[in-house]
Amino acid sequence: MPFVAKRVTRTHTIQLSASASRVFPLFEPIGEKQWAEGWDPHMLYPASGVTQEGSVFTTQSHESSPTIWTVTHFDPEKFQITYLRVTPDSNVAKVEIHCADNQAKTTQAHIILICNRKVMMLIWKE
């Protein structure tokens, strides 16, 4: 069945009760395991799990095939990380995360998801 891609963009800002230097590592592949239930990345490169540009890992959900993730931008000094995520036969997405300290020793985490999803198109034949 033919399909066309549909682009969806979602943005969200969350307020966190700690400094950016403390919360930013929780958005890294291994760090996310500390708070995201069911998150279990399998590190392909580097095997140590150290986050860097070019890191590659996979995740698995019960509903779809494995998702392949690549860190395309990583700047821990600016609290920025960007992922390219590919789920075969489903979608390709870019996830951008930027954390910023506030004056009250809290952090705003800005998250942008740009997703290209397949949309099934029925072709009617007369």
Secondary structure, 3 states (H helix, E strand, C coil): CCEEEEEEEEEEEEEECCCHHHHHHHHCCCHHHHCCCCCCCEEEECCCCCCCCCCEEEECCCCCCCEEEEEEEEECCCCEEEEEEEECCCEEEEEEEEEEECCCCCEEEEEEEEEEEEEECCCCCC
